[in-house]
Amino acid sequence: MSNWTPEAIAARAAELGPWFHNLDLRGVRTAPDHFLGDYPANKFRNFAHVIPADLTGKTVLDIGCNGGFYSMEMKRRGAARVLGIDFDEDYLAQARFAAEVEGLDIEFRRLSVYDVARLGERFDVVVFMGVLYHLRHPLLALDLIFEHVAGDLLLYQSMQRGSDEIARIPPNPPFTETAIFDEPGYPKLHFIEGEYSNDFTNWWAPNRAASAAMLRSAGFTIEAEPEPEVFLCRRAKRDQSFYGAVYPARGPDDAEGGGTAPTAPDVST
């Protein structure tokens, strides 16, 4: 446990603000007036049970770690190594401070989701919470996660808007079929031009069906959906008959869903 006093914690948290993660740092709140209240702890309680309670010996990558809430929760479950990445230095400073106060050994690094291949390793658990809708290229991000860093489990969450229904869509409708696109449960990725909720990085708002479809398209199977915005997924094998042109086979590695990911554009989260 660190030697931080409540007064010192409060002073340093104020210096590093504003915070989006309303963390409880030894009794001191980092965002006591947060519009979502005890966030993200109040959301995490709805799906904490789907993540293994014991992560002893496991490695975890937290993409878009923000103030470090999920990185710290994974470390508290015994993960051998937790790496949190974010493109915002202010969030990384918050996360490093929070982990220090809580006495948790977590590495934080500035890195875009589009550059995860640079890590050169796969992780047993990848946390991808609250990131997709901030990305200009969301499906590319899921593809890169699948190709380069997802070893087994993916914990995904996105802000969603529109219907929570999931329509039964025929696998290969004819060109003349147009009515299905008007179904509330058809996968829709709403594009936001301008700001939404005073945030110009809110680019997309998928409906529930779109989140599920994009995850499957990237190569993940959905293991659990504890709430409409949250999916626990497992890395599966891609259907190479569909992806072969974009992800050419690499010999023996292809048996495990390998391939060459598309070149990422020079963009940031």
C-alpha positions in Angstrom: 0.0 0.0 0.0 1.3 3.5 -0.8 1.9 6.2 1.7 -0.5 8.7 0.0 -2.6 10.6 2.5 -6.2 11.5 1.6 -5.3 15.2 1.4 -2.4 14.4 -1.0 -4.6 12.1 -3.1 -7.4 14.8 -3.4 -4.9 17.5 -4.3 -3.2 15.4 -7.0 -6.5 14.1 -8.4 -7.6 17.7 -8.8 -4.4 18.6 -10.6 -5.0 15.7 -13.1 -8.7 16.4 -13.7 -11.1 16.4 -15.2 -11.7 12.6 -14.8 -14.1 10.4 -16.7 -13.5 7.5 -14.4 -14.9 8.3 -11.0 -12.5 6.2 -9.0 -12.5 5.6 -5.3 -8.9 6.1 -4.3 -8.8 5.1 -0.6 -11.9 7.0 0.1 -11.2 10.0 -2.2 -13.4 10.3 -5.3 -11.8 11.5 -8.5 -15.0 12.8 -10.1 -17.6 13.2 -7.2 -20.0 15.1 -9.4 -19.9 12.6 -12.3 -23.1 12.8 -14.4 -23.2 8.9 -14.3 -22.6 8.7 -10.6 -20.3 5.9 -9.5 -19.0 5.3 -13.0 -17.7 2.9 -14.2 -18.0 0.8 -11.0 -21.8 1.0 -11.1 -21.8 -0.4 -14.7 -19.1 -3.0 -14.0 -21.3 -4.5 -11.3 -23.7 -5.6 -14.0 -21.3 -7.9 -15.8 -18.3 -8.5 -13.4 -19.6 -12.1 -12.9 -18.9 -13.0 -16.6 -15.1 -12.4 -16.2 -13.1 -15.1 -14.5 -12.8 -14.3 -10.8 -9.3 -15.7 -10.8 -6.9 -14.5 -13.4 -3.8 -15.9 -11.8 -1.1 -16.3 -14.4 -3.1 -14.5 -17.1 -2.1 -11.5 -19.2 -4.5 -8.6 -19.8 -4.5 -5.8 -22.4 -6.8 -2.8 -21.6 -7.3 -0.9 -24.8 -8.4 2.7 -24.2 -7.7 2.4 -20.5 -8.7 5.9 -19.6 -8.3 6.5 -15.9 -7.4 2.8 -15.3 -10.5 1.4 -13.7 -10.6 -1.9 -15.7 -6.8 -2.3 -15.6 -7.0 -2.2 -11.8 -9.9 -4.5 -11.6 -8.1 -7.1 -13.7 -5.0 -6.8 -11.6 -7.1 -7.3 -8.4 -8.2 -10.6 -9.9 -4.7 -11.8 -9.8 -3.6 -11.2 -13.4 0.2 -11.7 -13.8 0.6 -8.8 -16.2 -1.8 -5.9 -17.1 -0.9 -3.5 -19.8 -3.2 -0.4 -20.3 -2.9 1.6 -23.5 -4.4 4.9 -24.4 -3.6 7.7 -26.9 -4.4 10.4 -24.4 -1.5 11.4 -22.1 -3.8 13.0 -19.6 -5.7 9.7 -19.1 -2.4 7.8 -18.8 -1.2 10.2 -16.1 -4.5 9.6 -14.3 -4.2 5.8 -14.6 -0.6 5.7 -13.4 -1.4 7.9 -10.4 -4.5 5.7 -9.5 -2.4 2.5 -9.8 0.3 4.0 -7.6 -2.2 5.0 -4.9 -3.7 1.6 -4.9 -0.4 -0.2 -4.9 -1.0 -2.1 -8.1 1.8 -3.1 -10.5 0.3 -2.1 -13.9 2.1 -0.9 -17.0 0.6 2.0 -19.0 1.7 3.0 -22.4 0.7 5.5 -25.0 -0.4 3.6 -28.1 -3.3 3.8 -30.6 -5.5 0.8 -31.1 -4.5 0.9 -34.7 -0.9 0.2 -33.7 -1.5 -2.8 -31.4 0.6 -5.0 -33.8 3.7 -3.2 -32.4 3.1 -5.0 -29.1 4.1 -8.3 -30.7 2.2 -10.5 -28.3 -1.2 -11.9 -27.6 -3.0 -11.5 -24.3 -5.4 -13.9 -22.5 -7.9 -11.2 -21.9 -8.4 -8.0 -24.0 -10.6 -5.3 -22.5 -12.1 -3.0 -25.2 -14.6 -1.0 -23.2 -16.0 2.4 -24.4 -13.7 2.8 -27.3 -15.3 1.7 -30.6 -17.7 4.6 -30.9 -14.7 7.0 -30.6 -12.9 5.5 -33.6 -13.0 6.7 -37.2 -12.4 3.1 -38.3 -14.2 0.8 -35.9 -14.2 -2.4 -37.8 -10.6 -2.0 -38.7 -9.8 -1.8 -35.0 -11.7 -5.0 -34.3 -9.8 -6.7 -37.1 -6.5 -5.6 -35.8 -7.4 -6.7 -32.3 -8.3 -10.1 -33.6 -5.2 -10.5 -35.8 -2.6 -9.3 -33.4 -3.4 -9.2 -29.7 -6.5 -11.3 -28.8 -5.5 -14.6 -27.4 -8.7 -15.8 -25.9 -11.3 -13.5 -24.3 -12.5 -10.1 -25.4 -14.6 -7.9 -23.2 -16.3 -5.4 -25.4 -18.6 -2.4 -24.7 -19.9 0.4 -26.9 -22.3 3.2 -26.5 -25.4 2.0 -28.4 -28.4 3.7 -29.8 -31.4 2.5 -31.6 -33.2 -0.8 -31.1 -32.0 -3.5 -28.8 -33.7 -6.1 -31.1 -31.7 -8.5 -33.2 -33.6 -9.4 -36.4 -33.3 -12.7 -38.1 -31.5 -11.8 -41.3 -31.3 -14.2 -44.3 -27.7 -15.0 -45.1 -27.8 -14.0 -48.7 -30.8 -11.9 -49.7 -31.3 -10.9 -53.3 -30.4 -7.5 -54.6 -34.1 -6.7 -54.9 -34.6 -7.2 -51.1 -34.7 -3.7 -49.5 -37.3 -4.0 -46.7 -34.9 -5.8 -44.2 -32.8 -2.6 -44.0 -35.8 -0.9 -42.4 -36.1 -3.6 -39.7 -35.4 -2.1 -36.2 -33.2 -5.1 -35.5 -31.1 -4.9 -38.7 -27.4 -4.1 -37.8 -27.0 -0.4 -38.1 -24.0 1.7 -37.4 -25.2 5.3 -37.0 -22.7 7.9 -38.1 -22.5 11.1 -36.0 -21.5 14.2 -38.0 -20.5 16.9 -35.5 -20.6 16.6 -31.8 -22.8 14.3 -29.6 -23.0 15.0 -25.9 -20.3 17.7 -26.3 -17.8 15.2 -27.6 -16.6 15.5 -31.2 -15.0 12.0 -30.9 -18.4 10.3 -30.6 -18.3 9.2 -34.3 -20.5 6.1 -34.2 -23.5 4.7 -32.4 -24.1 1.1 -33.3 -27.4 -0.6 -32.3 -27.2 -3.9 -30.4 -27.4 -6.0 -33.6 -24.5 -4.1 -35.2 -22.2 -4.6 -32.2 -22.9 -8.4 -32.3 -22.5 -8.6 -36.1 -19.2 -6.6 -36.1 -17.8 -8.8 -33.4 -18.7 -12.0 -35.4 -17.4 -10.5 -38.6 -14.0 -9.8 -36.9 -13.8 -13.4 -35.9 -15.1 -13.5 -32.4 -17.8 -15.8 -31.0 -20.2 -14.2 -28.4 -20.0 -16.2 -25.1 -22.2 -13.9 -23.0 -24.2 -10.7 -23.2 -24.8 -9.7 -19.6 -26.3 -6.4 -20.7 -27.2 -5.0 -24.1 -24.0 -2.9 -24.5 -21.6 -5.5 -23.1 -20.4 -8.7 -24.8 -17.9 -11.3 -23.6 -16.4 -12.9 -26.6 -13.9 -15.6 -27.5 -11.4 -15.5 -30.3 -12.4 -18.1 -32.9 -11.2 -19.1 -36.3 -12.1 -16.8 -39.2 -14.1 -18.1 -42.1 -11.3 -17.9 -44.7 -13.7 -18.5 -47.6 -14.9 -15.0 -46.9 -11.8 -13.3 -45.6 -9.2 -15.0 -47.8 -8.8 -12.1 -50.2 -8.1 -9.6 -47.4 -6.4 -12.0 -45.0 -4.2 -14.3 -47.2 -3.2 -17.6 -45.7 0.1 -17.8 -43.9 0.6 -21.5 -44.0 0.5 -23.4 -40.7 -0.5 -20.2 -38.7 -3.7 -20.0 -40.8 -5.1 -23.0 -39.0 -5.6 -20.7 -36.0 -7.2 -17.9 -37.8 -4.0 -16.2 -39.0 -3.6 -13.9 -41.9 -2.2 -10.6 -42.8 -4.2 -7.6 -41.4 -4.9 -4.7 -43.7 -2.5 -1.8 -43.3 -3.7 0.7 -40.8 -4.0 4.3 -41.7 -2.1 6.9 -39.8 -4.8 7.9 -37.4 -5.3 8.1 -33.7 -7.9 7.3 -31.1 
